[in-house]
């Protein structure tokens, strides 16, 4: 069999390996498509928006939790329900004091990657951009009913390229914050 020396394909008779030496933009040959060429956008941002809480905020949380637990106990005489309210108040206080970590985000042809965990576009029906303070977030809304949305925070200057990249794969949906987001924003959680 005569092989064309100008052909980018190399035939391997074992049938296991075939490779292509395709010219790239510079005219030089490359054996494989690099990971960087399939990556569209990469950035690093906080995992959530941090709110500073004063000691009076924590005092209000303690007073509100104690008052609610006392009212529930007086109404139901159930120590378990009152104890549960106190535990939830402690959990809210601990999470409110938690500092956000830095997260690596990547948008590629296959999906959104958050700290190396890939979320394929096929698992989502649409995306929306929510703006809050000095960070904005893009939220991907899943097709599965009980799967939570996936959020990725970014600086406002990066919004156009992120929206364009996601818009190539998912439809944009204009959404407002849901009730829980509005409540946590008011409470500055």
C-alpha positions, 0 to 999 in steps of 0.5 A: 500500500502506497502511503502519501507522505504529505498526509497527516495520518499515520497508519499503525498495522496493529490497529491499536494506535493511529495518530494525526500530525495536523498542522496548527495555526503556525504551520507546525505539526501537533500530535494531539489537541491540547487541553488548553485549546478545549478550555474556553475560560478559567478564573478564580473567585470566592466560593460565596459572598462574605458578609461582615457580622458585628457582635450585635448581629451575633447578639441578635441571633442568640436572642432571636434563637432563645426567644423562638425556642422559648415560644416553641417550648411554651406552646408545645411543651416539647424539649426536642423541638426547642433543642432543635431550634437552638441547634439550628441557631448555633449552626447558623452562627458557625456558618455565618462566621465561616470565611469563603475559600478560593475556587477555581472555575473553568468553562470548556466545551464539555461543561463547567468545572468547579475545583476539578468537578465537571458539570456537563451542559447536558445536565442543565436546562438554562443559566442566569446571572445574579448580581450582588455587591462586588461579586456576581454569580452565574447559576446553572439550573438543572434538568433534574428536579431535586438537584440544586443549581450550580453557582459560580461567582466572578468579578463583574468585568468578566461577565460578558465573556462568561455569558458568551461562553455559556450562551454557546451551550445553554439558553440564558434565562432572566431570573430574580433571586428566589425567596431563600436567597432574598431572606439570606441577603436580608439577614446577611448570612 
